[in-house]
């Protein structure tokens, strides 16, 4: 009888704990959305005062910025940011020229973020691989090379926000681009795996330890 009561008690405890956890997560998401909406309206009002408008057919400025802020707050299961994010502005004689330059600057920013993040992750795992000094130096050199080419290895970026304004005879374009964190990490692992096989000459077990992030 005592054992039966203990089992019932555990079942009741679990049934109470699950809704509480779910409610807590729901509440957190609600608070984050509320903050994102507040920040989006504030930023949209500021940009509108500066003369920025969005292209016909696009979502209203505040809705686009709200989506940006939601992605800034979004994290994965390990608490890491779900997206790399980059803002950029550029001025050109034509809208197309300004837009092209703004996108290029934002992509360079994203590539730089990814390169720094990957270099830090490799540095953390490198000690576990137990490499000799020569191979460790080769791995470090390979990562440095990756940082310089990551921009050319990136896939399609996400355009989260775009607006423009006329300044005298020129046009200024502001954009916010995003790149999925896990997609970037997977891409980096694939590139580094091939490069390290060829240059660092590390064995499969060591390679798995280095890329265990």
Secondary structure, DSSP 8 states (H G I E B T S, - for coil): -HHHHHHHHHHHHHHHHHHHHHHHHHHHHHHHHHHHHHHHHHHHHHHHHTT-B--TTS--HHHHHHHHHHHHH-B-TTS-BSEEEEEEEEEESSHHHHHHHHHHHHHHHHHHHHHHHHHHHHHHHHGGG---HHHHHHHHHHHHHHHHHHHHH----EEEEEEEEEETTEEEEEEEEEEEHHHHHHHHHHHHHHHHHHHT---HHHHHHHT--
